[in-house]
Amino acid sequence: MGSMLEMQMGRAIQILSRRNGITEVLLETDHPVRKAINYDRMTGKVSVGDMLYLNTTAASLGLGT
């Protein structure tokens, strides 16, 4: 059985917090606005207006938020 990865695009509309290399960001997507976590050391710093790839697999499978 192959692995399944679900991705979606979203635009950063607000930075909620930054601490210890982790940014909590509010995203606008095709679905309602979502909160997401960015690991700055892995993917770089996020700014308002950035388009981001979101891994939505766990949420789609009902495994978490």
VOLUMNU-843279 format. One record per residue (C-alpha): x negated, y, z; residue in three letters. Coordinates in Angstrom, 3 decimals. Each point is the difference from the previous one (the first is absolute). Example, Ala and Ser with C-alpha at 12.3 -4.5 7.8 and 13.67 -1.06 7.14 Angstrom:
<pts>
@px = -12.300	py = -4.500	pz = 7.800	resn = ALA
@px = -1.370	py = 3.440	pz = -0.660	resn = SER
</pts>
This chain:
<pts>
@px = 0.000	py = 0.000	pz = 0.000	resn = MET
@px = -1.457	py = 3.383	pz = -1.007	resn = GLY
@px = -0.177	py = 2.991	pz = 2.260	resn = SER
@px = 2.579	py = 2.747	pz = -0.317	resn = MET
@px = -0.815	py = 3.652	pz = 0.492	resn = LEU
@px = 2.662	py = 2.661	pz = -0.354	resn = GLU
@px = -1.150	py = 3.546	pz = -0.692	resn = MET
@px = 1.814	py = 3.301	pz = -0.352	resn = GLN
@px = -1.099	py = 3.570	pz = -0.726	resn = MET
@px = 0.728	py = 2.884	pz = 2.353	resn = GLY
@px = -0.905	py = 3.679	pz = 0.315	resn = ARG
@px = -1.348	py = 1.324	pz = 3.310	resn = ALA
@px = 2.372	py = 2.761	pz = 1.121	resn = ILE
@px = -1.195	py = 0.524	pz = 3.586	resn = GLN
@px = -2.962	py = -0.981	pz = 2.170	resn = ILE
@px = 1.458	py = -1.071	pz = 3.351	resn = LEU
@px = -3.246	py = -0.660	pz = 1.881	resn = SER
@px = -3.728	py = -0.656	pz = -0.421	resn = ARG
@px = -2.096	py = -1.817	pz = 2.604	resn = ARG
@px = -2.954	py = -2.366	pz = 0.061	resn = ASN
@px = -0.079	py = -0.440	pz = -3.782	resn = GLY
@px = 3.718	py = -0.787	pz = -0.255	resn = ILE
@px = 2.534	py = 2.329	pz = -1.621	resn = THR
@px = 3.738	py = -0.369	pz = 0.484	resn = GLU
@px = 1.726	py = 1.447	pz = -3.057	resn = VAL
@px = 3.572	py = 0.580	pz = -1.158	resn = LEU
@px = 0.563	py = -1.200	pz = -3.571	resn = LEU
@px = 2.638	py = 0.669	pz = -2.610	resn = GLU
@px = 0.796	py = -3.126	pz = -2.036	resn = THR
@px = 2.812	py = -1.318	pz = -2.212	resn = ASP
@px = 1.577	py = -1.140	pz = 3.272	resn = HIS
@px = 0.589	py = 2.182	pz = 3.065	resn = PRO
@px = -2.974	py = 1.890	pz = 1.399	resn = VAL
@px = -2.421	py = -2.352	pz = 1.815	resn = ARG
@px = -2.752	py = 0.236	pz = 2.571	resn = LYS
@px = -3.289	py = -1.667	pz = -0.838	resn = ALA
@px = -3.457	py = -0.462	pz = 1.477	resn = ILE
@px = -3.177	py = 0.794	pz = -1.931	resn = ASN
@px = -3.376	py = -1.344	pz = 1.115	resn = TYR
@px = -2.187	py = 2.940	pz = -1.059	resn = ASP
@px = -3.313	py = -1.893	pz = 0.127	resn = ARG
@px = 1.348	py = -2.615	pz = -2.436	resn = MET
@px = 1.931	py = 2.151	pz = -2.468	resn = THR
@px = -1.069	py = 3.602	pz = 0.572	resn = GLY
@px = 1.722	py = 3.008	pz = 1.510	resn = LYS
@px = 3.665	py = 0.606	pz = -0.897	resn = VAL
@px = 1.336	py = 3.461	pz = -0.838	resn = SER
@px = 3.545	py = 1.260	pz = -0.572	resn = VAL
@px = 0.899	py = -0.536	pz = -3.660	resn = GLY
@px = -2.199	py = -3.096	pz = -0.450	resn = ASP
@px = 1.559	py = -2.959	pz = -1.814	resn = MET
@px = -0.631	py = -3.196	pz = 1.967	resn = LEU
@px = 0.401	py = -3.726	pz = -0.586	resn = TYR
@px = 2.039	py = -1.614	pz = 2.781	resn = LEU
@px = -0.170	py = -3.660	pz = 0.959	resn = ASN
@px = 3.689	py = -0.720	pz = 0.690	resn = THR
@px = -0.239	py = -3.807	pz = 0.103	resn = THR
@px = 0.556	py = -0.494	pz = 3.760	resn = ALA
@px = 3.004	py = 2.335	pz = 0.104	resn = ALA
@px = 1.594	py = -1.706	pz = -3.030	resn = SER
@px = -0.430	py = -3.409	pz = 1.611	resn = LEU
@px = 1.479	py = 1.261	pz = 3.284	resn = GLY
@px = -3.305	py = -0.492	pz = 1.827	resn = LEU
@px = -0.312	py = 3.508	pz = 1.400	resn = GLY
@px = 0.229	py = 3.671	pz = -0.744	resn = THR
</pts>
